[in-house]
């Protein structure tokens, strides 16, 4: 059963939240962060992308950069740009995109639940990325950015959250990307105890976004307990920062592919070879979006094509085999184009659906890429089925939007 607890969050004063809050560290590069933080000494990028305080081109994994993160985190607290709540709280964090709002609870999740698989993952992590985030957690002795969890929705939690949200929000603003962010503090002990006890009835939580952050937070917590000869089990490092959303409110969008070449084939030969496993239809020059599972959109030579996987080319009873990312990886990228490893092959790149299919067209028309493939988004049910069956999704399968804003609340490990 899921163990969560309230915590004394460290967060910006109300009038500074928009200056402090930022996008997550992994959705933009150093150059973009430098630009977004320009002229704003209170931007969280100085803590999560501290290479921006060094000359351009400084390696973000340089030891001095991690040291700068800690120095800036201490400075933010000293200057009152981040202030710790005096008592343990839960928080409601809601996000609005395209007129739809999703409501999450900010909690501390239990390291043991991650280690024993009660917090379930659906993606592999890369050791180098884990190590980078572990250094960041260690050096700051804090989870600066939360991870994004889903849980099987419950009416009793929805009711508590709805009641909290009838009161005025602590933070309420629209970020530069147009997404709304709304935040409430839950101080009432009775409400806190009720939330904790309901979560204790939930068998599992699921990592929606932030697999590397989850792994890093849990591994540092585990490391600290092993290093502490007086470990009791109730220390703050046994927990890490998470925002938990009910599974029926989440929005997963497509995650698409662009490829540099056709593996020596002409456009005609490539289209011909697709016909073995797909029904191919030329849709002309207007953008074509996949309309259902097992339908793909191909952009090549100025034309959009609909590709529909033929019956028998996938296994609906296999949680991995049924995925469009599996079908396209096996039957197009590997079989025809010779791209075996999505993680390491330099001939392929990935484009989050938030950028729209126009971005695929742009990258092909510019000559940078030869063709683009758009996929129908996976469902939350597919993610849960895969995590429950102990399977792992292929790389670059899910793109959750909106992303959590970083800097609304931070969790200290001691």
N, C-alpha and C positions, 0 to 999 in steps of 0.2 A: 504494500500500500504506500502511496506517495507521502513522504515526509516533507513538510515545508515549515518555515518559521518566519515570524516578523523580524525586522532588524531596524537599527538606527541609521537611516539613510543619510548620505552626505549629498547635498543638493544646492543648486543656486538659489539666492533670494529671488522672489517673484519678479522684481523689476530687472533682473539680469538674465533670466532664463534664455531669452532669445539670443543673447550674445554668447552665452556659454554653449548651448546645445549645438550638436553637429551631426553630420551623417556618420554612419559607422566607419571604422578605420579601413575596412576591406572593400568598400564600394568606390573608392577614388584613389588616384595615385598621388604621389608627393607633390607634384606640380599643381594639381587641382586643389589639394588641401592648402597649399601655400597661397593660392589665389583667393580661396574662400575665407581664409583667416586674415587676409591683408588688412592692416589697420585695426585689428581687433585683438588686443592682448588677452581678452577673456575667453577666446575661442578654445573649446576642448581639444581642437587639433594640436595645440601646444603640448597636450599630454598624450594623446593617442597617435599623433603623427609628428613626434617631436623633431624629426629630421628637418622640418620646415624652419627651425631656429638655427640651422647650420647652412653653410654655403650650398648652392644648388649642386646636385650630383653626390652629396654625402650619402654613403650607404646607410639605409634605414636600420640595418642590423649591427651597425658599429656600436661598441659598448658605450661610447660617449652619448649616443642617442638615447639608450635606455636610461642612463644616468640623468639625462636632461628631462626625461618623462617624470622621474621621481622629484627632481628639483622643482619642476613646474607644478606638479600636484601639491607639493608642500606650499608653494607660493600662493596658489589659488586659495588654499585653506587659510593661510596667514592673512591674506588680503580680504577675506570674507566673501570671495566669489563663490566659494563652496562652504556650506555650513552643515554641521551634523545635527540631525534631529535629536532632542533630548531623550526620547523614549522609543521603544520598539513599535514599528508601524508596518502595516501593509499599505500598498498604494494601488490605485486604479489608474491604468494608462490606456487611453482610448485614442484611436487614430482614424481620421476621416480622409477617404480618397474617393473621388467621383461620386460624392453624395452619400457614400456608404460608410458607416462607422463600425469599427470592431473594438471590443472592450476586453482588455487584459488585466490580470492581477500581477503586480510586481511583488515577488516573494524571494526568500532564500530557499533554494533547493538543496537536497542532502547529497553530499559527496558519495556516500555509500550506495544511494539509489542509482547513481551513474555507474559505479564500479560493479554493481551486481546486475545491471541490465534492466532495472525497473524504469529508469529513464532510457527510452529506446532510441536508437539511431537508425538512419536509413542510408547513410553515406559513409564512405571511407574517409579517413583523415590522412593528411600527409605529415610525416614526422617533423619536417623542417618548419612547417607552418605552426604546428603544435608548440614546438620549442620556442619560436618567436613569441607566441602569446604567453607561454609559461614564464619567460623572462620578464615580460611586461607585468604580469600578475605579481611575480616575486618582488620585483624592484619597487613596485608601488604598495605592496602588501594590501592590495585591494583589487576587486573586480570593478574596473572603471566602466566597462560596457556590459550590458546584460546579454544573455542568450534568449532565444525566442522559442518557447515551448508551445505545444498544443496538448489539450487534454480532452477526453470524451465529455461533451457538454452536459451540464446538469442544470435543471431548472432552479434548484435552491441557490446555486452560486449566482446564476443570472439575476435572481430576485435581490440578493444582497447588493450586487454591483449596481443594479438599477436604482436601488434606494440611495446608495452613496452618491450616485450621479445626479440626484435631485438637488443636492447642495451645490453652492458655487465652487467652481474648479479652482485649484491652487494655481495651475498654469493653464493657459488657453491661448494658443497662437497658431498662425499659419506659417509654415516654414517657406523658404524661398522656392522650393519645388512645388508649392501649391497644396501640400498635404497638411491637414489640421492635426494638432497634437493637444490633448486635453488630459489633465493630471489631477487626481484627488489624493489626499492623505487620509488613511483610516487609522485613527488613534483610539477609537472606542474598544475597550478590552473585550467586551462581550461579542462584538462583531468579529474581532480578531480570533478569539477562541473558536467561534463558530466556523470561520473559514478554515482554520487549521484542522478541525475535526471532520469537516466534509472532505477535504483533500485526503485525509487518512483513509477514506473509503474508496478512493480512486486507485485502481490497480496499477496503472502505468501513465507516464507522461511521455511525450514524443518530442524529440528535437526537430523543430520545423526548420530553423535557420540558425547557423552558428555552431556547426559541429566542431570546428577547431577551438573556438572559445570555450565550449562545454568541456572538451577533453582537457584543455589547458587548466581551466579552473579546478576541475576535479583532481587532476594529477598533482597540482600544487597543494591542494588541501590534503591529499593523501601523503605527500612528501612531508608536509609540516607535522602531521600526526606521528609519522615514523621518527622524525627528528626530535620530538618532544618527549623526554623521559617521564614527564608528569602528565601525559595525555589523559584526559578524563572522558572526552567524547562530546562535551557541550561547548567546546571552544568555537569561536566564530569561523575559523578556517575549515570547519567541517561542513560549511554551507557555501553556496555560490549564488550569484545574482541571476534571476530569470524573470522574464515576463511570460505569463501563461495565458493563452487564449483558448476559448472553447473551439473545438474543431469545426463546428458548423458556421463559424463567422469568418473563417480565413479565406484569403484570396490568393490562389496560386496562378501565376501567369506562365505563358510559354517561355521556353529557353531554347533559342534557335542556333543553327550552325551555319558558318560560312567557310568555304573550302577554296584553297588557292589554285588547284588545277584538277583536271579530269583523269589523272593517272595515264596520260598518253592517248586518251580517246578523243575523237572529235565530238562536237555537240550531238550529232546524229547518232554516232555509235553509242554514246552514253545513254541517250533517250531510248534507243533500241534495247540496250541491255537492261534497262529498268522494267521493260514490258514482261520479262519473265515472271516477276513477282508482284507487279503493280499494274493497275489499270491507269494509263497515262492519258490525261486530257489537256490539250493546249487551251488556256484560258485567256490568251491575248496579253495585252500590255497593262491592263488594269490590275492593281494589287489583288491577289487572291489569298484569303485566309483559310486555314484548315477548318472544316465545319464540324468534324466529329472525330472520335477515337479512330485510329488507323487510317486517317486521311491526312496527307501531307501537302505542303505547298513548296514547289520548287521554282526558283528564279534563275533563269539561264538565258544568255543571249538576248536580253531585252524582253523576254516573254515569261509569264507565270504559267505554271502547270499544276494541275491537281493530280496527286498520286494516291491511289487507294490500294492498300495492301490486299492481295487476293486471299480468299479463305484458304486455310491450310498453311499459310506462311507464318502464323503466330499461334500461340497456345493460350487460350483464354483461361485455362485452369491453373496456369503457372503465374504467380504474382509478378515475376520478373519478365517472363516471356511475353506477357500481354502488353507490356509497356511500349509505347511508340518509340521511345528512345532506344529500346532494345532492337525493335524491328529495323529502324533506320540504321543503327550501328552495324547490325549483322548483314543486312541485305543491300545496303547502299555504300556506307562508309568503308566497311571491311571488304565485302565481296567484290565490289566494282572498283572502288577507289584505293584499296590497299591501305586504309588507315586503321591500324590495329589497336593503338593505345590512345584513347581520347585525352589522357592526362599529359602525354609527353610529345605527341606528334605536332610538329610545327606547321603542318600544312592546314590545320584546322583551327578555327577560333569560334568563340561562343558569344552570343548577343542576347542579353535579357530582353524579354518581350516588352518591358516598359518603354524601350526605345522605339517600338513599333516596327512594322514590316518595311516601312520606308527606309529604315537604317540598313536593312539587308540589301535593298535595291541600290542604295547609295554606295555601299562597299563593293558591290559587283560592278556597277556602272563606272566607278572610279578606276577600275582595272586592278585594284588591290586584290580582289578575290574573283574567282571564276564563276562560282555558283553559290546559291544560298538555299537552305532547307529550313522551313518553318514547321514546327510541331504543334499538335493540339496539347494544351496543358494537362498534366497529371492531376488527379483528384486527391483530396485529403484521404479519402477511403483507400485509394491505392497505396498511399504512403503508410497508412496504419497497417494495412494487410502485409506489406513488405516488412515493416519493423516487427510486427507480431510473429511473422514466420521466421525471423532471425536472418532474413536476407538483406542484402545491401543493394541500393539502386546504382545503376551505372552513373559515372560522373556527369555533372552538369545537366541534371534532370529537372530540378525544381528551382523556381524563382518566386520568392514571396515578396509581395508589395502591398502596402508601403513597408519600408524598412523601419526598424525601431530608431528613434532619435537617441543619440548618445548624450549623456551629461544631465539627464533629468534627475537621475538618482544613482549613487555609487555605493558599493558595499565594502567596508573595511574588514580585513581578515583578523585584526586583533584590536 
